Amino acid sequence: IMPVNKRYDLETLLSSINNYQRKTKRRVTFEWAAIQGENDDEQAARKLGKLLKRHSVKDAHVNVIPLNPTKGFSGKKSSNVDTFCRTLQDEFRISATPRVRRGIDID
């Protein structure tokens, strides 16, 4: 989805994060754009949790942000965001926070 991914793939990014955490011992925050029916369910949370664990990402936090409407996307509020966050916390001990949608009233 993001053009930067053509230059830096996910494996390279996660390897860099792992190196950063080893050197600094600092927490890393990820921003997850939750798209209703695409990547906001328990299966997606498990996939993310396994990916972070496989790359030894230790102290992480995930901000889960429901995607706002755009051209071609209705941007309905996801009812799965709380379950997504709970799955990360309960099964992987990864803290996660559902974020409030902002700017929804802007055209």
Long-range contacts (C-beta under 8 A, 24 or more apart in sequence): 10-51, 14-51, 14-52, 14-55, 14-57, 15-55, 17-55, 17-57, 18-55, 18-56, 18-57, 21-57, 21-58, 21-59, 26-59, 27-59, 27-60, 27-61, 28-57, 28-59, 28-60, 28-61, 29-60, 29-61, 29-62, 29-63, 30-60, 30-61, 30-62, 30-63, 31-62, 31-63, 31-65, 32-62, 32-63, 32-64, 32-65, 32-84, 33-65, 33-67, 34-64, 34-65, 34-66, 34-67, 34-78, 34-80, 34-81, 34-84, 35-67, 35-73, 35-78, 36-66, 36-67, 36-75, 36-76, 36-77, 36-78, 36-79, 36-80, 40-64, 40-66, 40-78, 40-80, 40-81, 40-84, 41-80, 41-83, 41-84, 42-80, 42-83, 42-84, 42-87, 44-84, 45-83, 45-84, 45-85, 45-87, 45-88, 45-91, 45-96, 46-87, 46-91, 48-88, 49-87, 49-88, 49-91, 49-92, 49-94, 50-92, 52-92, 52-94, 53-92, 60-94, 60-95, 61-94, 61-95, 61-96, 61-97, 62-88, 62-94, 62-95, 62-96, 62-97, 63-96, 63-97, 63-99, 64-96, 64-97, 64-98, 64-99, 65-99, 65-101, 66-98, 66-99, 66-101, 68-101, 68-103, 68-104, 69-104, 75-104, 77-101
